[in-house]
Amino acid sequence: MISIIIPSLNEEKLLPNLLEQLNSEELKSKFNYEIILSDGGSKDKTIEKALKFCDKIVTNTNGTRQTISQGKNAGAKHSIGATLIFLCADCLIEKPHDFFSFVTNEFNHSEYKAATFRFEIAPSEKRLSDILFHMFYNSYVRFLNYIGIGMGRGECQVIKREVFEKYNGYDETLTAGEDWDLYKKIRKNGKIKVKFDLKIYESPRRYRKFGYHRVFWLWLLNALNVMKIIPKPVDEWVEVR
């Protein structure tokens, strides 16, 4: 079985698009997967809108703000799949059938420990700045994996369960950069499949609000923290809705 884990926080606007895509009758009849929502304490209608789509809903009830790492790990604890797919609530898969066919028929039977994909903005929302930035960043991800430094955007990560458990999941001390941190660990002892013929569309909302220059700067700071070059991580990954 495959477990799809979706961390969420106040995602009533975009989450239904992803859940409707995943609940396609064709997909569910052909591929064996469960859908788990790991909610960080939403105050909107996220939970209400997810109830009819998700097999399991895990909620943060301790009253404190949950980091993305904690949310992902909490969802994984309630999963039963041999393969874990971590998918952000504001993303969509370009070709869901091809994606799940890859995971089921190729990845699960391969020597690869994890997989990463090409990320773009959906054609209906795409601007020239989106094209240029994602062209650069996708090339950067491919290059890091080529030279032996694991990398995979956190918007969608596919990881074999035994590998995820070997490294105790995502580092919960990190408020951001947990995706690269885990893939960096995985690459030291195994291979990561760079599957760039499969696209994941991410929401441009953060880029629209802050601009690519600021987002890239924050990513750079997170990377330096993961590499232990600077001691202080980003205190809080600002919610954009």
N, C-alpha and C positions, 0 to 999 in steps of 0.2 A: 504493500500500500504506500501511497504518497500522502504526506501531510502538508497542506498549504497553510502557512501561518501568516496572518495579516495583523501587524501592530496598528493600533488606531488611537486617535484622540480628536474628538470633535470633527469627524469626517462624514457628516450626514450628506454633504453635497456631492462628493466624488465617489465615496465607497460603494453606493448602489450600482454604479456603472461596472465596477470590477466584479462585484458579486453576481450581477446578472450575466456577465460574460462567463464566469466560472460555473454557473448553474445551467448552462446549456444542456439540454437533454441528450444531445448527440455526444458531448464530451463525457458526461457522467455515465452514460451507458457503455462507453468504450474504455475509459480509463478509471482506475480504482483510486480515488482520492477522497480525503476528508478536508473540510474547510474549517479552520479555527480562527476566530477573531480574538485577539488579545488586546483588550481595551485598557487604556491608561487612566480611565476615570472621566469619560466624556460627559459634558453637561448638556449636549444637544440631543438629537434623536438618532445618534449613531447606533446604539444598541437596538432601539426599536426597529430601525430599518434593516438590521442585520438578522433579526430573529428567524425569519422564514428562509434565509439563505444558508446559514452556518450550521454545521454539525455540532460545534462546541463554541461557547463564548466564555472567555476567561476575563474577569474584571479585576482591576486594582481597587481594593477596598481599604487600604491602609491610611488613606487620607493625605499621603505625600505624593509629590510629583514623581512619576515613573520615568526613568530614562528609556531610550529606545532599546538599549541592551536588555534591561530588565523585562520589557514588554515582550521581546522576541524569545527570551529564555523561558518566561512564564508560559507562553504558548507552546513551546517545544516540550515542556514538562507534561503537558496534557495530550501530546500527540502519540500516535502509535505507528506511524509510517517508518519504513526503512530508509526513505528518502525525504528530506525536509526542504520545502520551498518557502523561503521568506520573501514576501511580496508586499510592497508598500500599498497603502489604501488608495493612493492617488495615481496608480499606474494601470495600464492596460497592456495586454499581450497582443501583438500585431496579428499573429496567426496561432491561435490557441491549439488547434489540432496538431500542427507541426511541433509546437512547443512540448506538449505532453507526449507526443510520439517520440520525440528525442529523449525525454527523460525516461520514459518507460522502456523503450526498445534499444536505445543506444547507451545512454549514461549509466543506467542501473547495472548494465552488464559489462562495463568497461573498467579500466584500471584507474580512471579519474576519481578524485576524491571530492571535487566541487566543480561548479561550472559558472561562467559569467557570460553576459550577452551584450549586444549592441543597444545603446540607449539613445533615444531621440525624442523630439517633441512631435506630437501627432501632426500630420500634414495640415489639418484644418486650423491649427494654431501656430504653425511654424513661421519664424522670421529668419532673416539672413543671419542675425546674431546667433540664433539657435543652431543653425546649420554649421557655422564656423566653430562655435565653442564645442559642440558635440563631436565634430570631426576631429578636433584636437584632442579632446579628452578620451574618446574611444581609441585613438592611436596610442595615447599615453598608457591606457590600461593594457592594450595588446603588447606594448613594448616592455612594460614591467614584468608581465608573465613570461615573455620571451627570454628575458635575462635572468629569470629565476626568482623574481620577487613577486609573490602572489598578490593579485589585486582583483577586485570585483565590486562593482557598485552595489551598495546596500539596498537599492530599490528592488532588486530581484537577485537572490542568491540561492543556488541549489547545492545542497550539501548532503553527503551520505551520513546517516545517523551515527554510525560508529565513530566517524571522524569528528562530528560535532561533539559527541560525548567525550571523546578522548581529550579535547581541549576545553572541556567544561563550558561549552557554548561561548557566547559573547562576553567579553570582559565588562562587568557591570560597574567598574570604577570609571569607565569612559562615558562621558556624556555625548560624544560624537566620535567618529572614526573607528567605531567598533567593527564595521564591515571590513575595512582594510586590515585591521589588527588580526582578525581571525584568518583571513585569507593568506596573510603573510606567514602565519604559523603553519597553516595547512601546506603551503608550497614548500616549506623546508623539508617535509617528509613525504610529499606526494605531488601528483600532477593536477593542474586545474585546466579544465576544458574551456577554451575561448571559442564560444559558439556565436560568431558575429553574423551568421546568416539568419539568426533569429533576433527580432527586434522587440524591445520593451518600450512602450511610450510612457513617458513621465509627464506629470503636470508642469507647466512653465511658471506656476504661481510664485515660487520663490525667486526665480530669475526676474520676473516682472516687478516684484516688490523691491528687491535689493539691487538688482543689476548683476551681471556676470562678474564684474570686477570684485565686488564685495563677497559674493559666494565663493569665488575662487580663493580669495584671501583667507576666508574661514576654513576652507578645505585644507589649505596649505598649513595653517596653524594646527589643525587636527593631525595632519600627517607628521608634522615635527614633534608633536606630543607623543604620538604612537611610537615614533623612532627614538624617544627619550632625549631628543635634542633640546626641547624646552619643557619645563616642569609643569606648566599650568595648562590644562585643557580648556576648551570652551565651557563656560559655566552652565550655559543653557542653550539648547538648540531652539531658536525662537519659532513659535508656532505661527504658521501662515495659513489662513483659511479664507 
